[in-house]
Amino acid sequence: MDPNVMGITGLLGSVVLIFLGIPVPVAMFVLGFFGTLLLKGWMPASMMVERAVWSGLADFNWSVVPLFILLSIVVSECGIGENIFRAMQRWIGHVHGGMAAATSAACAFLGCITGVGPAAIALMAKVAYPEMRKVGYDGPLSLAACAAPATIATMIPPSTALVIYAIITEQSVGQVLLGGFIPGFLSMGIFMVMLLIRGRLQPRLMPASPVATWRDRLIDLRYLIPPLIMLLTIVGGLYFGIFTATEAAGAAALIAFIIVFAMRRLNMAAFKASIYETLRFSVLILLILLTIRMFFNVFLNLTWVTVNIAEFAMGMPSPWLTMAAIFVICFILGMFVGSPLAYVTLPLFTPVVAELGFEPIWFIIVMTKLTEVGFLTPPIAPGLFIAQGIIREVSMEKAYNAAWWFIICDMLFLVLIIFVPQIVMFLPNTMRATG
């Protein structure tokens, strides 16, 4: 078979397998190993397996993954996320749309200590949704308000997704993390403005909650201290060159343990659960990284499909026309595959984007947001499914209809960072070198 045909078949096969629910590591290994076997024979394919175990796992950058996961799980086990929502509710819940806006703000601050979208959805569905319904919020809107801001948590350091994308595209982990910081909080602001305006125009959908006293508001500000400490440790440490990404992750994980011990939230059962979940998720993510970099990407390079795609892109009339085609293709595929699509598209298109003169880090952030929008769009919309699995009283059809307001905001935000790339690149371009 022609190598180019095999490469294109492998790309399409990866999308199909992910869409069918096959675990990403399994899909990447099967396509990469057996594709190499058909192209080069048994010996090169078997040597690829031997080389992958050492060459892949020996990469020091990968150690940031279990540290960020440990940080997020320790915090989740100790109920800090619930306190963050309560604090934001005290401050803005008394205006129409305020509790939904507080959910968006809570997801942003939660992103400072977890950076995991599905975890933010599950937490908000359990904590924020009942509070909104208690004061008379519309059910589908409340569900969408819990699911949509998870795309914010994925952008803000310590984002495990951004770490994965940086590694598989061979970019600086620290620069990619900083690249997501301003867009993450800007996205939060757009959601909050939309919800507050809708609350003003449609007060029946989002009633105001009772006004909290100033004493209660000021007392509850203490719950924002943990995310602010994480923010200063990770973002400040990376920006000022105090830490590498791995050192920042280790320092933040240590601080997380100190905080939860000081708050007396971490007992032995929670500690054991945190270690177990960290090991489980770390193995899964490291397998994803290993199979993408050492199997699937190697197979694609052997087929020359990446070189041919780059040459085709360079031959188009305009670089922006190429970028528009990439974005449209990924948006449509993302509606069916969701965020795992980035595992396939980012390693494929990032070198092409660099050749066209665009910043790879900017492209990673744009693609992260684009694929996360697929987390909310029909027909799959896994973010809405996660929320609806917890909130049984709202049908998926009504959840779809309510989510479109957030999807439109995300698309407007994407247009903004596409045409104003400095929103993404300001921090990475001005950060100090570590050392």
C-alpha positions as CSV (number, residue, x, y, z in Angstrom):
1,M,0.0,0.0,0.0
2,D,1.2,3.5,-0.7
3,P,2.6,5.2,2.5
4,N,0.6,8.3,2.0
5,V,-2.6,6.3,1.7
6,M,-1.7,4.4,4.9
7,G,-1.0,7.7,6.7
8,I,-4.3,9.2,5.7
9,T,-6.0,5.9,6.7
10,G,-4.3,6.1,10.1
11,L,-5.5,9.6,10.7
12,L,-9.1,8.8,9.8
13,G,-8.9,5.6,11.8
14,S,-7.7,7.5,14.9
15,V,-10.8,9.8,14.7
16,V,-13.1,6.8,14.2
17,L,-11.7,4.8,17.0
18,I,-11.9,7.8,19.5
19,F,-15.4,8.5,18.3
20,L,-16.3,4.8,19.0
21,G,-15.1,5.2,22.6
22,I,-11.9,3.2,22.3
23,P,-9.4,4.4,24.9
24,V,-6.9,6.8,23.4
25,P,-3.8,4.8,24.4
26,V,-5.2,1.7,22.8
27,A,-6.1,3.5,19.6
28,M,-2.8,5.2,19.3
29,F,-0.8,2.0,20.0
30,V,-2.8,-0.2,17.6
31,L,-2.5,2.3,14.7
32,G,1.1,3.2,15.4
33,F,2.4,-0.3,15.9
34,F,0.5,-2.1,13.2
35,G,1.0,0.7,10.8
36,T,4.8,0.5,11.3
37,L,4.6,-3.2,11.0
38,L,2.9,-3.0,7.6
39,L,5.3,-0.4,6.4
40,K,8.7,-1.6,7.7
41,G,8.2,-5.1,9.0
42,W,8.5,-6.9,12.3
43,M,12.0,-5.8,13.4
44,P,11.5,-2.0,13.2
45,A,8.1,-2.3,14.9
46,S,9.4,-4.5,17.8
47,M,12.4,-2.1,18.2
48,M,10.0,0.8,18.4
49,V,8.3,-0.9,21.4
50,E,11.7,-1.4,23.2
51,R,12.8,2.2,22.5
52,A,9.5,3.6,23.6
53,V,9.7,2.3,27.1
54,W,13.0,4.0,27.9
55,S,13.1,6.9,25.5
56,G,9.6,7.9,26.2
57,L,9.4,7.7,29.9
58,A,12.9,9.1,30.5
59,D,11.7,12.6,29.5
60,F,12.0,14.7,32.6
61,N,9.2,17.0,31.5
62,W,6.7,14.2,32.0
63,S,7.1,14.3,35.8
64,V,5.0,17.5,35.9
65,V,1.9,15.3,35.0
66,P,1.6,13.3,38.3
67,L,2.4,16.3,40.4
68,F,-0.4,18.4,38.8
69,I,-2.8,15.4,39.2
70,L,-1.8,15.0,42.8
71,L,-2.4,18.7,43.4
72,S,-5.9,18.6,41.9
73,I,-7.0,15.4,43.6
74,V,-5.8,16.5,47.1
75,V,-7.8,19.7,46.7
76,S,-10.9,17.9,45.4
77,E,-10.9,15.4,48.2
78,C,-10.9,18.1,50.8
79,G,-13.9,20.1,49.7
80,I,-12.1,23.4,48.8
81,G,-14.0,23.8,45.6
82,E,-17.3,23.9,47.4
83,N,-16.0,26.7,49.6
84,I,-14.8,28.7,46.6
85,F,-18.3,28.7,45.1
86,R,-19.9,29.7,48.4
87,A,-17.5,32.7,48.6
88,M,-18.3,33.8,45.1
89,Q,-22.0,33.4,45.7
90,R,-21.8,35.7,48.8
91,W,-20.4,38.5,46.7
92,I,-22.5,38.4,43.5
93,G,-25.4,36.0,44.1
94,H,-27.7,38.8,45.1
95,V,-28.1,40.2,41.6
96,H,-30.1,38.6,38.8
97,G,-27.8,36.0,37.1
98,G,-25.3,36.4,39.9
99,M,-25.3,32.8,41.1
100,A,-24.7,31.5,37.5
101,A,-21.9,34.1,37.2
102,A,-20.5,32.9,40.5
103,T,-20.4,29.4,39.1
104,S,-18.2,30.7,36.2
105,A,-15.9,32.6,38.6
106,A,-15.7,29.5,40.9
107,C,-14.6,27.4,37.9
108,A,-11.9,29.9,37.1
109,F,-10.5,29.8,40.6
110,L,-11.0,26.1,40.8
111,G,-8.9,25.9,37.6
112,C,-6.0,27.5,39.6
113,I,-5.9,24.4,41.9
114,T,-7.2,21.6,39.6
115,G,-7.1,22.5,35.9
116,V,-9.4,19.6,35.1
117,G,-12.6,20.3,33.2
118,P,-14.7,17.2,34.0
119,A,-13.9,17.5,37.7
120,A,-15.1,21.1,37.7
121,I,-18.4,20.0,36.0
122,A,-19.0,17.3,38.5
123,L,-18.3,19.6,41.4
124,M,-20.5,22.4,40.2
125,A,-23.4,20.0,39.3
126,K,-23.3,18.8,42.9
127,V,-22.8,22.1,44.6
128,A,-23.9,25.0,42.5
129,Y,-26.9,23.5,40.7
130,P,-29.0,22.8,43.9
131,E,-28.3,26.3,45.2
132,M,-29.5,27.9,41.9
133,R,-32.6,25.8,41.8
134,K,-33.3,26.6,45.5
135,V,-33.8,30.3,44.6
136,G,-35.8,29.6,41.4
137,Y,-33.3,29.4,38.6
138,D,-34.3,27.8,35.3
139,G,-33.3,24.1,35.3
140,P,-31.7,23.8,31.9
141,L,-29.9,27.1,32.2
142,S,-28.5,26.0,35.6
143,L,-27.2,22.8,34.2
144,A,-25.5,24.6,31.3
145,A,-24.0,27.1,33.7
146,C,-22.4,24.2,35.6
147,A,-21.1,22.4,32.4
148,A,-19.9,25.2,30.2
149,P,-17.4,26.9,32.5
150,A,-15.4,23.7,32.6
151,T,-13.8,25.0,29.4
152,I,-12.3,27.7,31.6
153,A,-10.8,25.4,34.1
154,T,-9.0,23.5,31.3
155,M,-7.2,26.7,30.2
156,I,-5.9,27.9,33.5
157,P,-2.7,26.6,35.1
158,P,-2.2,24.0,36.4
159,S,-4.0,22.5,33.4
160,T,-3.1,18.9,32.8
161,A,-4.5,19.2,29.3
162,L,-2.1,22.0,28.4
163,V,0.8,20.0,29.8
164,I,-0.1,17.1,27.6
165,Y,-0.4,19.3,24.5
166,A,2.9,21.0,25.2
167,I,4.7,17.6,25.5
168,I,3.1,16.0,22.4
169,T,3.9,19.1,20.3
170,E,7.4,19.5,21.9
171,Q,6.8,23.0,23.1
172,S,7.8,24.6,26.4
173,V,5.5,23.4,29.1
174,G,5.9,26.6,31.1
175,Q,5.2,28.9,28.1
176,V,2.1,26.9,27.1
177,L,0.7,27.1,30.7
178,L,1.3,30.8,30.8
179,G,-0.3,31.2,27.4
180,G,-3.6,29.8,28.8
181,F,-3.7,32.1,31.9
182,I,-5.1,35.4,30.4
183,P,-7.4,33.6,27.9
184,G,-8.8,31.5,30.8
185,F,-9.8,34.4,33.0
186,L,-10.9,36.5,30.0
187,S,-13.2,33.6,29.0
188,M,-14.6,33.7,32.6
189,G,-15.3,37.4,32.2
190,I,-17.2,36.9,29.0
191,F,-19.4,34.2,30.5
192,M,-20.1,36.4,33.6
193,V,-21.0,39.4,31.5
194,M,-23.4,37.3,29.3
195,L,-25.1,35.8,32.4
196,L,-25.4,39.1,34.2
197,I,-26.9,40.8,31.1
198,R,-29.3,37.9,30.6
199,G,-30.2,38.0,34.2
200,R,-31.1,41.7,33.8
201,L,-33.1,41.1,30.7
202,Q,-34.7,37.8,31.8
203,P,-35.0,38.1,35.6
204,R,-37.6,35.3,35.7
205,L,-34.9,32.7,34.6
206,M,-32.3,33.9,37.1
207,P,-33.8,35.4,40.3
208,A,-31.6,37.1,42.8
209,S,-30.7,35.3,46.0
210,P,-30.8,37.0,49.5
211,V,-28.1,39.6,50.1
212,A,-25.3,38.4,52.3
213,T,-24.0,40.6,55.0
214,W,-20.6,42.3,54.5
215,R,-19.3,40.4,57.5
216,D,-20.1,37.1,55.9
217,R,-18.6,38.2,52.6
218,L,-15.3,39.3,54.1
219,I,-15.1,36.1,56.2
220,D,-15.7,33.9,53.2
221,L,-12.8,35.6,51.3
222,R,-10.5,33.2,53.2
223,Y,-11.7,30.4,50.9
224,L,-10.1,32.2,48.0
225,I,-6.7,32.1,49.7
226,P,-5.8,28.5,48.5
227,P,-6.4,29.2,44.8
228,L,-4.5,32.5,45.0
229,I,-1.6,30.8,46.6
230,M,-1.6,28.2,43.8
231,L,-1.8,31.1,41.3
232,L,1.2,32.9,42.7
233,T,3.2,29.7,43.0
234,I,2.6,28.3,39.5
235,V,2.0,31.4,37.4
236,G,4.3,33.7,39.3
237,G,7.0,31.1,39.6
238,L,7.0,30.4,35.9
239,Y,6.7,34.0,34.8
240,F,9.5,35.3,36.9
241,G,11.8,32.4,36.2
242,I,11.8,31.1,39.7
243,F,10.6,27.6,38.8
244,T,10.6,25.3,35.9
245,A,7.2,23.8,35.2
246,T,8.2,20.6,37.1
247,E,9.5,22.6,40.1
248,A,6.3,24.7,40.1
249,A,4.1,21.6,40.1
250,G,6.1,20.1,43.0
251,A,6.0,23.3,45.0
252,A,2.3,23.7,44.4
253,A,1.6,20.1,45.4
254,L,3.6,20.6,48.6
255,I,1.7,23.8,49.4
256,A,-1.6,22.0,48.7
257,F,-0.8,19.4,51.4
258,I,0.2,22.1,53.8
259,I,-3.0,24.0,53.2
260,V,-5.3,21.0,53.7
261,F,-3.4,19.9,56.8
262,A,-3.7,23.4,58.2
263,M,-7.5,23.3,57.5
264,R,-7.7,19.9,59.0
265,R,-9.4,18.5,55.9
266,L,-7.0,15.6,55.1
267,N,-7.5,12.4,57.1
268,M,-5.8,9.1,56.4
269,A,-8.6,7.8,54.2
270,A,-8.6,10.9,52.0
271,F,-4.8,10.7,51.8
272,K,-4.9,7.1,50.6
273,A,-7.6,7.9,48.1
274,S,-5.6,10.8,46.8
275,I,-2.5,8.7,46.2
276,Y,-4.5,5.9,44.6
277,E,-6.3,8.3,42.2
278,T,-3.1,10.1,41.4
279,L,-1.4,6.8,40.4
280,R,-4.4,5.7,38.3
281,F,-4.8,8.9,36.4
282,S,-1.0,9.4,36.0
283,V,-0.6,6.0,34.4
284,L,-3.5,6.7,32.0
285,I,-2.1,10.1,30.9
286,L,1.5,8.8,30.6
287,L,0.2,6.0,28.4
288,I,-1.6,8.6,26.3
289,L,1.7,10.6,25.9
290,L,3.8,7.5,25.3
291,T,1.5,6.0,22.6
292,I,1.1,9.3,20.8
293,R,4.7,10.4,20.7
294,M,6.5,7.0,20.4
295,F,4.0,5.1,18.2
296,F,1.4,7.1,16.4
297,N,3.6,10.1,15.6
298,V,6.5,7.9,14.5
299,F,4.1,6.0,12.2
300,L,2.8,9.3,10.6
301,N,6.4,10.5,10.0
302,L,7.2,7.2,8.3
303,T,4.3,7.7,5.9
304,W,5.5,11.2,5.1
305,V,1.9,12.4,5.5
306,T,3.0,15.2,7.8
307,V,5.5,16.5,5.3
308,N,2.9,16.3,2.5
309,I,0.3,18.2,4.6
310,A,2.9,20.9,5.3
311,E,3.8,21.2,1.6
312,F,0.1,21.4,0.7
313,A,-0.5,24.1,3.3
314,M,2.5,26.2,2.2
315,G,1.1,26.1,-1.4
316,M,-2.2,27.6,-0.5
317,P,-2.9,31.3,-1.6
318,S,-2.9,32.6,2.0
319,P,-1.6,31.4,5.4
320,W,-4.9,32.6,6.9
321,L,-6.8,30.5,4.4
322,T,-4.9,27.5,5.6
323,M,-5.6,28.4,9.3
324,A,-9.3,28.9,8.5
325,A,-9.4,25.4,6.9
326,I,-7.7,23.9,9.9
327,F,-10.1,25.6,12.4
328,V,-13.2,24.6,10.4
329,I,-12.1,21.0,10.1
330,C,-11.2,20.7,13.8
331,F,-14.4,22.4,14.9
332,I,-16.6,20.0,12.9
333,L,-14.6,16.9,14.0
334,G,-14.7,18.2,17.6
335,M,-18.5,18.1,17.6
336,F,-18.2,14.3,17.2
337,V,-14.9,13.5,18.9
338,G,-14.6,16.2,21.6
339,S,-11.4,17.2,23.3
340,P,-9.5,14.0,22.6
341,L,-9.3,15.2,19.0
342,A,-6.5,17.5,20.1
343,Y,-4.3,14.5,20.7
344,V,-4.3,13.8,17.0
345,T,-4.6,17.2,15.4
346,L,-2.0,19.2,17.5
347,P,1.1,17.1,16.7
348,L,0.0,17.0,13.0
349,F,-0.8,20.7,12.5
350,T,1.6,22.5,14.9
351,P,4.7,22.1,12.7
352,V,2.6,23.3,9.7
353,V,1.5,26.4,11.7
354,A,5.1,27.2,12.6
355,E,6.1,26.9,9.0
356,L,3.4,29.4,8.1
357,G,4.8,31.9,10.5
358,F,2.3,31.6,13.4
359,E,3.2,31.1,17.0
360,P,2.9,27.4,18.0
361,I,1.9,28.3,21.6
362,W,-0.9,30.6,20.3
363,F,-2.1,27.8,18.1
364,I,-2.1,25.3,21.0
365,I,-4.3,27.6,23.1
366,V,-6.7,28.3,20.2
367,M,-7.0,24.6,19.5
368,T,-7.5,23.8,23.2
369,K,-10.4,26.2,23.3
370,L,-11.8,25.0,20.0
371,T,-11.7,21.3,21.0
372,E,-13.2,22.2,24.4
373,V,-16.1,23.9,22.7
374,G,-16.7,20.4,21.2
375,F,-17.1,19.3,24.8
376,L,-20.5,21.2,24.7
377,T,-21.7,20.9,21.1
378,P,-24.2,18.2,19.9
379,P,-24.4,15.4,19.0
380,I,-21.9,14.1,21.6
381,A,-21.4,17.0,24.1
382,P,-19.7,15.0,26.9
383,G,-19.6,18.0,29.2
384,L,-23.4,18.1,29.2
385,F,-23.7,14.4,29.6
386,I,-21.5,14.5,32.7
387,A,-23.7,17.2,34.2
388,Q,-26.9,15.5,33.1
389,G,-25.7,12.2,34.6
390,I,-25.7,14.0,38.0
391,I,-28.7,16.3,37.4
392,R,-31.3,13.8,36.2
393,E,-34.3,16.3,36.2
394,V,-33.2,18.1,33.0
395,S,-33.5,16.4,29.6
396,M,-30.5,16.4,27.2
397,E,-32.6,18.2,24.6
398,K,-33.2,21.1,27.0
399,A,-29.6,21.1,28.1
400,Y,-28.5,21.4,24.4
401,N,-30.7,24.4,23.9
402,A,-29.5,26.1,27.0
403,A,-25.8,25.5,26.2
404,W,-25.9,27.5,22.9
405,W,-25.5,30.8,24.8
406,F,-22.2,29.6,26.2
407,I,-21.1,28.2,22.8
408,I,-21.7,31.5,21.1
409,C,-19.6,33.3,23.8
410,D,-16.8,30.8,23.3
411,M,-16.9,31.3,19.5
412,L,-16.7,35.1,20.0
413,F,-13.9,34.6,22.4
414,L,-12.1,32.4,19.8
415,V,-12.4,35.2,17.1
416,L,-10.9,37.6,19.6
417,I,-7.8,35.6,20.4
418,I,-7.3,34.6,16.8
419,F,-7.1,38.2,15.6
420,V,-5.5,39.5,18.8
421,P,-2.8,36.9,19.5
422,Q,-1.1,39.0,22.0
423,I,-3.8,38.1,24.5
424,V,-2.2,34.6,24.5
425,M,1.4,35.5,23.8
426,F,2.0,38.4,26.2
427,L,3.0,36.3,29.3
428,P,5.0,33.7,27.3
429,N,6.9,36.5,25.5
430,T,7.7,38.5,28.6
431,M,8.5,35.6,31.0
432,R,12.0,35.3,32.4
433,A,14.1,32.3,31.6
434,T,14.5,29.8,34.4
435,G,17.8,29.3,35.9
